[in-house]
Amino acid sequence: MLLYIARRVAAGLVLALLVTFITFLLLSFSFDGVVRSILGSSANDESVTALKASFGMDRPLIVQYLDWLGGALRGDFGTSYFTSEPVGPAVAQRLSVTLSVVLVALAITVVLSVTLGVVSAVRGGLIDRFAQGVSLFGVVFPGLLLAIVLVVVFAVTLRWLPATGFTPFAENPARWAATITIPVIVLVIAGTANMAAQIRGAMIDELRKDYVRTLRTRGYGTTAIVLRHALRNAAGPALTVLGFEFIAMLGGALIIEKVFALPGYGTFAFASALRGDIPVVMGITAFGVLLVVLINLAIDVVNGWLRPKARLY
């Protein structure tokens, strides 16, 4: 198991290095534009060259990247070109807003998806049709339109929930729950649509296998077969989808944050990219890829624990 984890950690570190280096390489093409944007339209070539030198942009790209990487490993991601704000704390603050929505939505999605997928596979009939209807609704109904409908109903008409804004949990837990409720519902419906269908299909395949019939002939009850054996074997594909769903939720944070005026990671990334704030963009990329690597590592570890054969790959 330790060797399996070590391989996954090494793969994650290589991925993080590749993503951050490629991002830095692509950003290097905009150095002149960024400097001219900072100096203004009246900047001459001499002032542009001087500012680039002060930022260290005149050095070889690999040296610049290694300097950034060394600082990042020490927790120093530089400062914003436009606000002089330390990048690390700024990104962490915005990321906490996004994660407070995404992680709650992901937890609810897992519970609902496993429940719907398992029950529909075991019971069939009306419950199965209901689960498939939920999945179809989540896939077909656009998330943006669903968000608008929920705002109109619960915020504008009923006035049960705020339409926009965010309150930190530490400041007011009840208000925090109210501000994230509608965004969480939007993410949960879309996520459950994909995961529930995957779990249902995997469970149906497992319940048709020979070992299930053997367990039944030995007197095992349906609950024991489903929870101890079939669900464990069906967990692999579901965990893979869970990883994809987390990435999708994190990537779709921009739309959610724009609609509900949340000061989160997606909005901050979009604004920083538009104005060419290279240290912030690099910090956002580093935080994002590290988060994805950690989530995938956790999923791989759980998958390896549930399914020992997965450790061979």
C-alpha positions in Angstrom: 0.0 0.0 0.0 2.8 2.4 0.8 4.5 1.8 -2.6 1.1 2.4 -4.2 0.7 5.7 -2.4 4.3 6.7 -3.2 3.7 6.2 -6.9 0.6 8.3 -6.8 2.4 11.1 -4.9 5.2 11.1 -7.4 2.8 11.2 -10.3 1.0 14.1 -8.6 4.2 16.1 -8.1 5.2 15.6 -11.8 1.8 16.8 -12.9 2.0 19.9 -10.7 5.5 20.7 -12.1 4.3 20.3 -15.7 1.2 22.3 -15.2 2.9 25.2 -13.5 5.8 25.2 -16.0 3.5 25.2 -19.0 1.4 27.9 -17.5 4.5 30.1 -16.9 5.7 29.4 -20.4 2.4 30.6 -21.9 2.4 33.6 -19.7 5.8 34.6 -20.8 4.4 35.6 -24.2 2.5 38.3 -22.5 5.3 39.9 -20.6 5.5 43.0 -22.8 1.7 43.5 -22.8 1.6 43.2 -19.0 4.4 45.7 -18.5 2.8 48.2 -20.9 -0.5 47.7 -19.2 1.1 48.7 -15.8 2.9 51.7 -17.3 0.1 53.0 -19.4 -0.3 53.7 -23.1 2.4 56.5 -23.0 5.2 54.2 -21.9 8.3 54.2 -24.0 10.6 51.3 -24.8 13.2 52.4 -22.1 10.7 52.4 -19.3 9.2 49.0 -20.5 12.7 47.5 -20.5 13.5 48.9 -17.1 10.3 47.6 -15.5 10.8 44.2 -17.1 14.3 44.1 -15.6 12.9 45.0 -12.1 10.4 42.1 -12.4 13.3 39.8 -13.5 11.6 39.2 -16.9 14.9 39.8 -18.7 16.4 36.6 -17.3 16.1 33.1 -19.0 12.7 31.6 -18.6 13.9 28.5 -16.8 15.7 30.6 -14.3 12.6 32.7 -13.7 10.5 29.5 -13.2 13.0 27.9 -10.8 13.0 31.1 -8.8 9.3 31.1 -8.6 9.2 27.4 -7.8 11.8 27.9 -5.0 9.7 30.7 -3.5 6.5 28.6 -3.8 8.1 25.7 -2.0 8.8 28.1 0.9 5.2 29.4 0.8 6.1 32.7 -1.0 4.2 33.1 -4.2 5.2 36.7 -4.8 3.1 39.8 -4.8 0.5 41.1 -7.2 1.7 43.5 -9.9 -1.3 45.7 -9.5 -2.3 45.6 -5.8 1.1 44.7 -4.2 -1.0 42.1 -2.2 0.8 38.9 -1.2 -0.4 36.2 -3.6 -0.5 33.3 -1.2 -2.9 34.8 1.4 -5.0 36.4 -1.3 -5.6 33.1 -3.2 -6.1 31.2 0.0 -8.8 33.6 1.2 -10.7 33.4 -2.1 -10.2 29.6 -2.3 -11.8 29.2 1.1 -15.0 30.8 -0.2 -15.1 28.5 -3.2 -14.3 25.3 -1.2 -17.0 26.2 1.4 -19.5 25.8 -1.5 -17.8 23.0 -3.5 -17.0 20.6 -0.6 -20.5 20.9 0.9 -22.0 20.3 -2.5 -19.6 17.3 -3.1 -20.5 15.7 0.3 -24.2 16.0 -0.4 -23.7 14.7 -3.9 -22.0 11.6 -2.7 -24.7 10.8 -0.2 -27.5 11.3 -2.6 -25.8 9.6 -5.5 -24.9 6.4 -3.5 -28.4 6.3 -2.1 -30.2 6.7 -5.4 -27.8 4.5 -7.3 -27.8 1.6 -4.9 -31.6 1.7 -4.2 -32.5 2.0 -7.9 -30.2 -0.9 -8.8 -31.5 -3.1 -6.0 -35.2 -2.2 -6.0 -35.9 -1.2 -9.6 -39.4 -0.2 -10.5 -40.7 3.2 -9.6 -37.6 4.1 -7.6 -35.3 3.3 -10.5 -37.4 5.4 -12.9 -37.3 8.3 -10.3 -33.5 8.1 -10.1 -33.2 8.0 -13.9 -35.5 11.0 -14.1 -33.3 12.9 -11.6 -30.2 12.1 -13.7 -31.9 13.2 -16.9 -33.1 16.4 -15.3 -29.6 17.2 -14.0 -28.0 16.6 -17.4 -30.6 18.3 -19.6 -31.5 21.4 -17.4 -28.8 24.1 -17.8 -27.2 25.0 -14.4 -27.3 28.7 -15.2 -31.0 28.6 -15.9 -31.6 26.5 -12.8 -29.7 29.1 -10.7 -31.9 31.9 -12.0 -35.1 30.0 -11.3 -34.0 29.2 -7.7 -33.1 32.8 -7.1 -36.5 34.0 -8.4 -38.4 31.5 -6.3 -36.5 31.4 -3.0 -34.8 34.8 -2.9 -37.1 37.2 -4.8 -40.6 35.6 -4.3 -40.4 33.8 -1.0 -37.5 35.8 0.4 -36.2 32.8 2.3 -32.6 33.1 1.1 -30.3 35.9 0.0 -29.9 36.2 -3.8 -26.2 37.3 -3.7 -23.3 37.8 -1.3 -21.3 35.6 1.1 -20.9 35.5 4.9 -17.9 33.6 6.3 -18.8 30.7 8.6 -16.7 32.1 11.5 -18.6 35.3 11.3 -22.2 33.9 11.3 -22.8 30.2 10.7 -26.5 30.6 10.0 -26.0 33.4 7.6 -23.2 31.4 5.9 -25.5 28.4 5.4 -28.1 30.7 3.9 -25.7 32.3 1.4 -24.4 29.0 0.1 -27.7 27.1 -0.1 -28.8 28.0 -3.6 -25.3 27.6 -5.1 -25.0 24.2 -3.4 -28.3 23.1 -4.8 -27.3 24.0 -8.3 -24.0 22.0 -8.0 -25.6 19.0 -6.3 -28.3 18.5 -9.0 -25.7 18.5 -11.7 -23.3 16.3 -9.8 -25.9 13.8 -8.6 -27.1 13.4 -12.2 -23.7 12.0 -13.3 -22.7 10.1 -10.2 -26.0 8.4 -9.5 -26.2 7.0 -13.0 -22.6 5.7 -12.8 -23.3 4.0 -9.4 -26.5 2.5 -10.7 -24.9 1.0 -13.7 -21.9 -0.3 -11.7 -24.2 -1.8 -9.1 -26.4 -3.6 -11.7 -23.3 -5.1 -13.3 -22.0 -6.3 -9.9 -25.4 -7.8 -8.8 -25.4 -9.9 -12.0 -22.1 -11.5 -11.3 -21.6 -15.1 -10.2 -20.2 -14.3 -6.8 -23.5 -12.6 -5.8 -25.5 -15.7 -6.7 -23.0 -17.8 -4.7 -23.4 -15.5 -1.7 -27.2 -15.8 -2.0 -27.1 -19.6 -2.0 -24.9 -19.5 1.2 -27.7 -17.5 3.0 -26.3 -14.0 2.8 -29.0 -11.3 3.0 -29.5 -8.6 0.3 -28.3 -5.9 2.6 -25.0 -7.7 3.4 -24.4 -8.6 -0.2 -25.0 -5.0 -1.4 -23.1 -3.1 1.3 -20.2 -5.5 2.0 -19.5 -6.8 -1.4 -21.3 -5.3 -4.4 -20.9 -1.7 -3.4 -17.3 -2.2 -2.5 -16.5 -3.6 -5.9 -18.6 -1.0 -7.7 -16.8 1.8 -5.9 -13.9 2.1 -8.4 -15.8 3.7 -11.3 -17.8 5.8 -8.8 -14.7 7.2 -7.2 -13.3 8.1 -10.6 -16.4 10.0 -11.4 -16.2 11.7 -8.0 -12.8 13.0 -8.9 -14.1 14.4 -12.2 -17.1 15.9 -10.4 -14.8 17.8 -8.0 -12.7 19.2 -10.8 -15.9 20.1 -12.7 -17.3 21.9 -9.6 -14.1 23.7 -9.1 -13.9 24.7 -12.7 -17.5 25.8 -12.8 -17.0 28.0 -9.8 -16.7 31.1 -12.0 -20.2 30.9 -13.2 -21.6 30.2 -9.8 -19.6 33.0 -8.2 -20.6 35.4 -11.0 -24.3 34.6 -10.6 -24.3 34.8 -6.8 -21.6 37.5 -6.4 -19.4 35.3 -4.3 -15.8 36.6 -3.7 -14.3 33.3 -4.6 -11.5 31.6 -6.5 -13.1 31.6 -9.9 -13.9 35.3 -10.0 -10.4 36.2 -8.7 -8.8 34.0 -11.3 -10.8 35.5 -14.1 -10.1 39.1 -13.0 -6.4 38.4 -12.6 -6.1 36.7 -16.0 -7.9 39.7 -17.7 -5.4 42.2 -16.4 -2.4 40.0 -16.8 -1.4 39.7 -13.1 1.2 37.0 -13.7 2.2 36.3 -10.0 -1.5 35.9 -9.1 -2.3 33.7 -12.1 0.7 31.4 -11.2 -0.4 31.3 -7.6 -4.0 30.4 -8.6 -2.6 27.7 -10.9 -0.4 26.2 -8.2 -3.2 26.2 -5.6 -5.6 24.7 -8.1 -3.4 21.9 -9.3 -2.2 21.0 -5.8 -5.9 20.8 -4.7 -6.7 18.5 -7.6 -3.7 16.3 -6.9 -4.6 16.0 -3.2 -8.2 15.1 -4.0 -7.1 12.5 -6.6 -4.6 11.1 -4.2 -7.3 10.7 -1.5 -9.5 9.0 -4.1 -6.7 6.7 -5.2 -6.0 5.7 -1.6 -9.6 5.0 -0.8 -9.9 3.0 -4.1 -6.7 1.0 -3.2 -8.1 0.2 0.2 -11.5 -0.9 -1.1 -10.1 -2.7 -4.1 -6.6 -4.2 -3.5 -6.3 -5.1 -7.2 -6.2 -1.4 -8.0 -2.9 -1.1 -6.3 -1.3 -3.0 -9.2 -1.8 -0.1 -11.6 
